[in-house]
């Protein structure tokens, strides 16, 4: 495709915003409207509203249409991520109406799909591509009002009343002002704060939000304060049940800038004069305009076409780049969380499929499986830890992806997230029907509550949260050497006899001496002996404990013990928490945790060899570090904690590396 051609647009969702985009395409230099996909092709108004377009029956039809290059997604909010992902899979470029997705986690998943497909994806904040935005950046950069100190921005309108089934209010449709119009003042504030620092945008270091909610649990009006590291404070507000003046105000040391009705360039969607008022402290006033322009939506259509013709996958600034959209979504996530808004469409009872709208797939082979002594079902060679997720909708994205790749071992603990991650896993396996296909690791009795009687009490709570009556593997999260080890064995053995631990149990952060003592006690008394360990194990040996009570099993003596006993170890921090990435280095001492925990001559020697072997194999040092853990002569199961799909894919690169014993020995030096 060359710039001399026209970009052939298709539209999914023939609503009011689609009509506006159609007029923008007609007014664009580089695009033409080819088709529109609808679930009601017989509707008479379609041929009137979209006379140039072929009317296609169903959204899938436009994905398979060879005459459509790019798709404008104008469905209600919950459909944005699903159809953007499906478009990537079909090799189609997308321009997605704001909000790009319901959360930053969803947006990241969409960008991941397009990154892999090599296609363009952009968020349709039409004001960002209008000439008035460039003029505003120029005025700020020139110091017209001195140093920017504060921003006040709003976008609000008044519906006649709360209409529960309307998309602006319905929780099932992710209604409310924050997602519908709150993204405008947020994105503008981040743009202005960035312009004041000579950057395309700036993400706030702190966000505090609130909202007035209706019976649906969505926001009628809302406000937030954003704090940036350059000292700028931004007050943003939005509403769907309250008219606001919709004036952007930028306050500086020499004066202020006011931009009336900024989102529509001081006009409407057909175009405005792009008015910017500059009011200095001495009373001097100046009005700057960009003049009457073509249709507001034509600029984003052309900017998308220019990027696609140039082979780029995202907008250039001041358009919303992927990082810009992700930053915006994170602010909206925090605003929503502060206001207590979780849409019903995000909850487990409704989100029973993957983000792409499909049932969870089985049979993945990217992550191999193996037998683990004492476990009666095949287990993936790596386990998923997910203590960082705080909503079902966000966590399910990663759990779905891990499972579809073949992963089925999940690491949970009583203390993670105050119990929330156990609930998350319970909701996930219940909604997906995967409990009997998974190997569930539970942990409890963390210090200071590391006592035998705590084990059963906490396991009762854990099983309730996990929505199951057993765990496959149980670890005491810490040891308490002041308690006779036999009392701990007795407590865990009792849970085995009750059927609440149906595989093996053991200790996390246990010494060899205590483990030997526990095994000897069990054999002497006819109890089940500990059968697994969960200590730190990595190519880099832990010099100082990351957290109090942590114990590693990476030294030669512990490795020999694990090998002699063929004892499974579920290794946490198996990639040394970034030591094998460019975050670490002999001259990089800004990360205190890395320095204190991993920096030693021995570890840097191993890191050097990992870098060299990675170069030889065409991989990254982090892949070599994970492959090392997998290549041990005892059952070694690393716990991985990817936060994004890209990180998960990156971890999976290690599963294709089969290190030889000679390579393992060379890495160890």
C-alpha positions in Angstrom: 0.0 0.0 0.0 1.4 3.4 -0.9 0.4 7.0 0.0 -0.9 7.5 -3.5 -3.7 5.0 -2.8 -6.8 5.6 -0.6 -7.1 3.8 2.7 -10.3 1.7 2.4 -12.2 2.1 5.7 -14.8 -0.2 7.2 -16.9 0.6 10.2 -18.2 -1.8 13.0 -21.2 -0.4 14.7 -23.5 2.0 12.8 -24.4 4.5 15.6 -24.2 8.2 15.9 -20.4 8.3 16.3 -20.0 6.2 13.2 -22.0 8.8 11.2 -19.6 11.4 12.4 -16.6 9.4 11.3 -18.1 8.7 7.9 -18.4 12.5 7.4 -14.7 12.8 8.5 -13.6 10.1 6.0 -15.5 12.0 3.2 -13.6 15.1 4.1 -10.2 13.3 4.4 -7.4 13.4 1.9 -6.4 9.8 2.1 -9.4 7.7 2.9 -12.7 6.4 1.5 -15.5 4.5 3.1 -15.8 1.0 1.8 -18.2 -0.9 4.0 -20.1 -0.9 7.3 -20.8 -4.0 9.4 -24.1 -4.3 11.3 -26.1 -7.0 13.0 -29.3 -5.5 11.4 -28.5 -5.1 7.7 -32.2 -4.7 6.8 -32.5 -1.4 8.7 -33.7 1.1 6.1 -31.8 4.1 7.6 -28.4 2.4 6.9 -28.4 3.2 3.2 -29.4 6.8 3.9 -26.8 7.3 6.6 -24.0 5.5 4.8 -24.8 5.8 1.1 -21.2 5.2 -0.1 -20.8 1.9 1.9 -21.6 -1.7 1.2 -23.7 -3.0 4.1 -22.3 -6.2 5.5 -24.3 -8.7 7.6 -22.4 -9.2 10.9 -19.1 -7.9 12.3 -17.2 -11.0 11.2 -18.0 -10.2 7.6 -16.0 -7.0 7.7 -13.0 -8.9 9.1 -13.0 -11.2 6.1 -13.6 -8.6 3.5 -10.5 -8.3 1.2 -11.5 -4.7 0.2 -11.3 -3.3 3.7 -7.9 -2.2 4.9 -8.7 -0.5 8.2 -11.7 -0.7 10.6 -13.2 2.0 12.7 -14.6 0.4 15.8 -17.7 2.3 17.1 -19.4 -0.4 19.2 -20.5 0.3 22.8 -17.5 0.3 25.1 -17.4 -3.4 26.1 -16.9 -4.4 22.4 -13.9 -2.3 21.7 -11.2 -4.7 22.9 -12.9 -7.8 21.5 -13.2 -6.5 18.0 -9.9 -4.8 18.0 -8.2 -8.1 18.8 -10.2 -10.0 16.2 -9.3 -7.3 13.7 -5.6 -7.8 14.5 -6.0 -11.6 14.0 -7.6 -10.8 10.6 -4.7 -8.5 9.6 -6.8 -5.4 9.7 -5.7 -2.0 11.0 -8.0 -0.3 13.6 -9.0 3.1 14.8 -10.9 2.5 18.1 -13.3 5.0 19.4 -12.4 6.2 22.9 -12.1 4.7 25.4 -9.7 2.3 23.6 -10.7 -0.4 26.1 -12.3 -0.7 29.5 -9.0 -0.7 31.3 -5.3 -0.4 30.8 -5.0 -4.2 31.0 -7.4 -4.6 28.2 -5.7 -1.9 26.1 -2.4 -3.6 26.6 -3.9 -6.9 25.4 -5.1 -5.2 22.2 -1.8 -3.5 21.5 -0.1 -6.9 22.1 -2.3 -8.5 19.4 -1.5 -5.7 16.9 2.2 -5.7 17.8 2.2 -9.4 16.9 0.1 -8.9 13.7 2.2 -5.9 12.5 -1.0 -3.8 12.2 -1.8 -0.2 13.2 -4.0 0.5 16.2 -4.9 3.9 17.4 -7.3 5.6 19.9 -9.7 8.0 18.3 -9.2 11.2 20.3 -10.1 13.4 17.4 -9.0 16.7 19.1 -5.4 15.5 19.4 -4.9 15.7 15.6 -6.6 19.1 15.0 -4.3 22.1 14.2 -5.4 23.8 17.4 -3.6 21.2 19.5 -0.3 21.9 17.7 -0.8 25.6 18.2 -1.5 25.1 21.9 1.7 23.0 22.3 3.6 25.8 20.5 2.3 28.5 22.9 3.1 26.4 26.0 6.6 25.6 24.7 7.3 29.2 23.9 6.6 30.2 27.5 3.7 32.4 26.5 2.2 32.2 30.0 5.5 31.4 31.8 5.8 28.2 33.7 2.6 26.1 33.8 1.4 25.5 37.3 -2.1 24.2 37.1 -4.7 22.9 34.6 -8.5 22.9 34.9 -10.4 20.9 32.3 -13.9 19.6 32.0 -16.2 17.8 29.6 -19.8 17.5 30.7 -23.3 17.5 29.3 -26.8 16.9 30.7 -29.0 14.0 29.8 -32.6 14.6 30.7 -32.6 11.9 33.4 -31.0 8.6 34.4 -32.1 6.0 31.8 -30.8 2.7 33.2 -30.8 0.8 29.8 -29.1 3.6 27.9 -25.4 3.1 27.1 -24.5 6.2 29.0 -25.8 4.8 32.2 -26.0 1.0 31.9 -23.3 -0.9 33.9 -23.6 -3.8 31.3 -22.4 -1.3 28.7 -19.7 0.3 30.9 -21.7 3.5 31.2 -20.9 6.7 33.1 -19.0 9.9 32.4 -15.5 8.8 33.3 -15.1 6.4 30.4 -17.4 8.3 28.0 -16.0 11.8 28.3 -13.6 11.8 31.3 -10.8 10.6 29.0 -10.8 14.0 27.2 -9.8 16.2 30.1 -7.4 13.5 31.4 -5.7 13.2 28.0 -5.5 16.9 27.6 -4.0 17.4 31.1 -1.4 14.8 30.4 -0.7 16.5 27.0 -0.3 19.9 28.6 1.9 18.7 31.4 4.1 17.0 28.8 4.3 20.1 26.6 5.4 22.0 29.7 8.3 19.5 30.0 9.1 19.3 26.3 7.6 15.8 26.0 4.6 14.4 24.0 2.8 13.7 27.3 3.4 13.1 31.0 1.8 10.6 33.3 0.8 11.7 36.7 2.6 10.4 39.8 -0.6 10.6 41.8 -4.3 10.4 41.0 -7.2 11.0 43.4 -10.7 10.6 42.1 -14.4 10.6 43.2 -17.8 10.4 41.6 -21.5 10.6 42.2 -23.0 7.3 41.3 -26.5 6.2 40.2 -28.4 3.1 41.0 -26.6 1.3 38.2 -23.3 1.9 39.9 -22.0 4.2 37.1 -21.1 7.8 37.5 -23.4 10.8 36.7 -20.7 13.3 37.4 -17.1 12.9 38.6 -13.9 14.8 39.4 -10.3 14.0 39.9 -7.0 15.7 40.7 -3.8 14.7 38.9 -0.3 15.5 40.3 2.7 15.5 38.0 6.4 15.3 38.9 7.0 18.7 37.3 4.8 20.3 40.0 1.7 20.8 37.8 -1.7 20.0 39.4 -4.6 19.2 37.1 -8.3 19.4 38.1 -10.5 17.4 35.8 -14.2 16.8 35.8 -16.8 15.1 33.6 -20.5 14.5 33.6 -23.4 13.0 31.7 -26.1 14.5 33.9 -24.7 18.0 34.5 -23.8 20.7 32.0 -20.3 22.1 32.4 -18.6 25.0 30.7 -16.1 22.7 28.9 -13.4 25.3 28.9 -9.7 24.3 29.1 -7.8 26.5 31.5 -4.0 26.5 31.7 -2.6 28.6 34.5 1.0 29.8 34.4 3.3 32.2 36.2 2.7 35.0 33.6 -0.9 34.5 32.8 -3.4 31.9 31.6 -4.7 30.2 28.5 -8.4 29.5 28.0 -9.7 27.4 25.2 -13.5 27.3 24.9 -15.1 24.0 23.9 -11.7 22.6 23.1 -13.0 19.1 22.2 -14.7 20.5 19.2 -12.3 23.2 18.3 -14.7 25.9 19.5 -17.4 24.6 17.1 -19.0 21.3 16.5 -17.8 18.1 14.8 -18.0 19.7 11.4 -15.2 22.1 12.4 -14.5 25.2 14.4 -12.2 28.2 14.4 -9.8 26.7 17.0 -9.9 29.6 19.3 -7.2 30.1 22.0 -7.4 33.0 24.4 -4.2 34.2 26.1 -4.8 36.4 29.2 -1.6 37.8 30.8 -1.3 39.0 34.4 -1.1 42.6 33.2 -4.5 42.3 31.6 -3.2 42.0 28.0 -5.5 39.7 26.0 -4.8 37.9 22.7 -6.9 35.6 20.7 -5.3 33.0 18.5 -7.3 31.0 16.0 -6.4 28.3 13.5 -9.3 29.3 11.2 -12.2 27.2 10.0 -11.1 23.7 9.2 -12.5 20.6 7.6 -14.5 18.0 9.5 -12.9 17.4 13.0 -12.8 13.6 12.4 -11.0 13.9 9.0 -7.7 14.7 10.8 -7.6 11.4 12.7 -8.6 9.5 9.6 -5.7 11.0 7.7 -3.2 10.6 10.5 -4.1 7.0 10.7 -3.7 6.6 7.0 -0.3 8.3 7.0 0.9 6.0 9.7 -0.3 2.9 7.9 1.2 4.0 4.6 4.5 4.6 6.4 4.4 1.2 8.0 4.0 2.5 11.5 1.8 0.8 14.1 0.8 3.8 16.1 0.1 7.5 15.9 2.9 10.1 16.0 2.4 12.8 18.6 0.3 14.7 19.2 -1.9 11.7 18.3 -2.3 9.1 21.0 0.6 6.7 20.8 0.3 3.3 22.5 2.2 4.5 25.6 0.0 7.6 25.7 -3.2 5.5 25.5 -2.0 3.1 28.2 -1.1 6.1 30.5 -4.5 7.6 30.0 -6.2 4.3 30.7 -4.3 3.9 34.0 -5.5 7.3 35.2 -9.1 6.3 34.3 -8.6 3.0 36.1 -7.5 4.7 39.3 -10.3 7.3 39.0 -12.8 4.5 38.7 -11.3 2.5 41.5 -11.3 5.5 43.9 -15.0 6.0 43.0 -15.8 2.4 43.6 -16.9 1.6 40.1 -16.7 -1.9 38.7 -18.9 -2.6 35.7 -21.2 -5.6 35.8 -19.8 -6.6 32.4 -16.4 -7.0 34.1 -17.5 -9.4 36.8 -17.1 -13.2 36.7 -20.7 -14.0 36.1 -20.6 -12.0 32.9 -17.0 -12.4 31.7 -17.1 -16.1 31.1 -15.1 -15.9 27.9 -11.7 -14.6 27.0 -11.2 -10.9 26.1 -11.6 -11.9 22.4 -15.1 -13.1 23.1 -14.3 -16.8 22.7 -14.5 -19.7 25.1 -11.3 -20.7 26.8 -9.2 -22.9 24.5 -7.7 -26.2 25.7 -4.7 -28.2 24.5 -2.0 -25.5 24.4 1.6 -26.8 24.0 3.7 -23.6 24.2 4.3 -24.4 27.9 5.2 -28.1 28.2 3.9 -30.3 30.9 5.7 -32.8 33.1 5.0 -35.2 36.0 5.7 -34.0 39.5 6.2 -36.6 42.2 3.1 -36.8 44.4 0.8 -35.0 41.9 -1.7 -37.2 40.1 -2.1 -35.0 37.0 0.3 -33.5 34.4 1.7 -30.1 35.5 3.1 -27.3 33.4 6.8 -26.8 33.7 6.2 -23.3 35.1 3.7 -22.0 37.6 1.8 -18.7 37.4 2.0 -16.3 40.3 -0.5 -13.4 40.1 -0.4 -11.4 43.3 -0.4 -8.1 41.5 -3.9 -8.3 40.0 -6.7 -6.4 41.8 -9.8 -7.0 39.6 -11.2 -10.1 38.0 -11.3 -8.5 34.5 -7.6 -7.7 34.6 -6.4 -11.0 36.2 -8.5 -13.1 33.9 -6.6 -11.8 30.8 -3.4 -13.3 32.1 -4.8 -16.4 33.6 -6.6 -17.2 30.3 -3.5 -16.6 28.2 -1.3 -18.8 30.5 -3.8 -21.6 30.4 -4.3 -21.4 26.7 -0.6 -21.8 26.2 -0.6 -25.0 28.3 0.1 -23.6 31.7 -2.0 -25.2 34.5 0.0 -24.7 37.8 -1.2 -21.6 39.7 0.5 -20.3 42.8 -1.7 -18.7 45.4 -1.3 -17.7 49.1 -3.4 -16.7 52.0 -1.7 -13.3 52.4 -1.5 -12.2 48.8 -3.6 -9.2 48.2 -5.3 -9.6 51.6 -6.9 -12.7 50.2 -8.1 -11.1 46.9 -5.9 -13.2 44.6 -7.4 -16.4 46.1 -10.8 -15.1 45.3 -9.7 -14.2 41.9 -8.5 -17.7 41.1 -11.8 -19.1 42.6 -13.9 -16.9 40.3 -11.7 -17.7 37.3 -11.7 -21.5 37.6 -15.5 -21.5 38.3 -16.3 -19.3 35.3 -14.0 -21.3 33.1 -14.7 -24.8 34.4 -11.0 -25.5 34.8 -10.6 -26.7 38.4 -9.9 -30.4 37.7 -7.4 -29.4 34.9 -5.3 -27.2 37.2 -2.7 -27.8 39.8 -3.5 -25.4 42.6 -0.7 -24.4 45.0 -1.9 -22.9 48.3 0.3 -21.4 51.1 -0.4 -20.3 54.6 1.0 -19.8 58.1 3.2 -16.8 57.1 5.0 -15.2 60.0 4.1 -13.8 62.5 1.2 -16.3 62.5 3.5 -19.3 61.8 2.0 -21.9 64.2 0.5 -25.3 63.7 -3.1 -24.4 64.7 -3.1 -21.6 62.1 -2.7 -24.0 59.2 -6.1 -25.5 59.3 -7.9 -22.2 60.2 -6.3 -20.4 57.3 -6.8 -23.2 54.9 -10.5 -23.1 55.7 -10.6 -19.5 54.7 -8.5 -20.1 51.6 -10.6 -22.9 50.3 -13.7 -20.7 50.7 -12.1 -17.9 48.7 -10.7 -20.4 46.1 -14.2 -21.9 45.7 -12.8 -25.5 46.0 -12.6 -28.2 48.6 -8.9 -29.0 48.2 -5.5 -27.8 47.0 -3.1 -30.0 45.1 0.0 -28.7 46.8 0.3 -26.9 50.2 3.3 -25.0 51.5 3.8 -23.4 54.9 4.8 -19.9 53.8 7.5 -19.6 56.4 9.1 -21.7 59.1 9.1 -21.1 62.8 12.2 -22.9 64.3 10.8 -22.2 67.8 8.1 -24.8 67.2 9.0 -28.5 67.1 8.8 -29.5 63.4 6.7 -32.5 64.2 3.8 -30.3 65.2 3.8 -28.7 61.7 3.9 -32.1 60.1 1.0 -33.3 62.2 -1.1 -30.3 61.2 -0.4 -30.7 57.5 -0.9 -34.5 57.6 -4.3 -33.9 59.2 -5.3 -31.9 56.2 -4.2 -34.7 53.9 -6.4 -37.1 55.9 -9.3 -34.7 55.6 -8.8 -34.6 51.8 -8.1 -30.9 51.8 -4.6 -31.4 50.6 -4.7 -34.1 47.8 -1.1 -34.1 46.7 2.1 -33.0 48.5 2.8 -30.5 51.2 6.0 -28.9 52.3 7.7 -25.7 53.2 8.5 -22.4 51.6 11.7 -20.8 52.9 12.7 -23.9 54.9 16.3 -24.9 55.6 17.7 -28.3 54.7 18.1 -29.2 58.4 14.4 -28.5 59.2 13.3 -30.3 56.1 15.4 -33.4 57.0 14.1 -33.3 60.5 10.5 -33.1 59.2 10.9 -36.0 56.8 12.5 -38.1 59.5 9.7 -37.3 62.0 7.0 -38.3 59.4 8.7 -41.6 58.6 9.1 -42.4 62.3 5.5 -41.7 63.1 3.8 -43.0 60.0 2.7 -39.6 58.8 2.9 -38.2 55.3 6.3 -36.7 54.8 6.9 -33.3 53.2 7.3 -33.8 49.5 8.0 -30.4 48.0 9.9 -27.2 48.7 9.3 -23.6 47.6 12.6 -21.7 48.1 14.3 -19.1 46.0 16.3 -20.8 43.2 18.0 -18.9 40.3 21.1 -18.7 38.3 22.0 -15.8 40.5 22.4 -16.8 44.2 20.6 -14.7 46.7 23.2 -12.8 48.7 20.9 -11.2 51.2 17.3 -12.1 51.8 14.8 -10.0 49.9 12.2 -10.3 52.7 12.7 -11.4 56.3 12.7 -15.2 56.7 13.5 -15.9 53.0 15.8 -18.8 52.2 17.4 -19.8 48.9 18.2 -23.3 47.6 20.7 -22.2 45.0 23.9 -23.1 46.8 25.8 -26.3 45.9 24.8 -28.2 49.1 21.1 -27.5 48.7 21.2 -28.4 45.0 22.9 -31.7 45.8 20.2 -32.5 48.4 17.4 -31.7 46.0 19.1 -33.9 43.4 19.8 -36.8 45.7 16.2 -36.8 47.0 14.6 -35.9 43.6 12.7 -33.3 45.6 10.5 -30.8 43.7 11.3 -27.1 44.2 8.9 -24.4 43.2 11.3 -21.6 42.8 10.2 -18.0 43.4 12.2 -15.1 41.9 13.5 -17.7 39.5 14.8 -14.9 37.2 16.5 -13.0 40.0 14.0 -10.1 39.8 15.6 -8.3 36.9 19.2 -9.1 37.5 19.5 -10.6 34.0 18.0 -7.6 32.3 19.5 -4.2 31.6 18.1 -3.0 34.9 21.3 -4.4 36.4 24.9 -3.9 35.7 28.2 -3.4 37.6 27.8 0.4 37.2 24.1 0.5 37.9 23.5 1.0 41.6 20.3 3.0 41.7 18.1 -0.1 42.5 18.8 -0.9 46.1 17.0 -4.3 46.1 19.0 -5.5 43.1 22.3 -4.3 44.7 21.6 -5.7 48.1 20.2 -9.1 47.0 22.1 -10.1 43.9 25.3 -8.0 43.4 28.4 -10.1 43.8 31.4 -11.0 41.6 30.2 -14.6 41.3 26.7 -13.5 40.2 28.1 -11.0 37.7 30.3 -13.8 36.3 27.2 -15.9 35.7 25.4 -12.9 34.2 28.2 -12.4 31.8 28.1 -16.0 30.7 24.3 -15.8 30.4 24.7 -12.8 28.1 27.2 -14.7 26.0 25.1 -17.8 25.7 22.1 -15.8 24.9 24.0 -14.1 22.0 25.0 -17.5 20.7 21.4 -18.9 20.8 19.7 -15.7 19.6 17.8 -15.3 22.9 18.0 -12.9 25.8 19.9 -13.4 29.1 16.6 -13.6 30.9 15.6 -16.6 28.8 18.8 -18.3 29.7 18.2 -17.6 33.4 14.8 -19.2 33.2 16.0 -22.1 31.1 18.7 -22.7 33.7 16.1 -23.3 36.4 14.2 -25.7 34.1 17.4 -27.7 33.3 18.2 -28.9 36.8 18.7 -32.6 37.6 15.8 -32.5 40.0 12.1 -31.5 39.5 12.5 -27.7 39.3 9.3 -25.6 38.7 9.9 -21.9 38.4 7.2 -19.5 39.5 6.8 -16.7 36.9 4.8 -13.5 37.4 4.3 -11.7 34.1 2.2 -8.6 34.3 1.5 -8.2 30.6 1.0 -10.6 27.7 4.3 -9.5 26.2 6.1 -10.5 29.4 4.3 -13.9 29.3 5.3 -14.4 25.6 8.8 -13.4 26.5 9.0 -16.0 29.3 7.8 -18.6 26.9 10.9 -18.2 24.8 12.8 -20.1 27.5 10.7 -23.2 27.1 12.2 -23.9 23.7 15.7 -23.8 25.2 17.1 -27.2 26.3 20.4 -26.5 28.0 22.8 -29.3 28.1 24.5 -30.4 31.4 27.7 -28.9 30.0 26.0 -25.5 29.4 24.5 -25.5 32.9 28.0 -26.2 34.4 29.6 -23.5 32.2 26.9 -21.0 33.3 27.7 -21.8 37.0 31.4 -21.3 36.3 
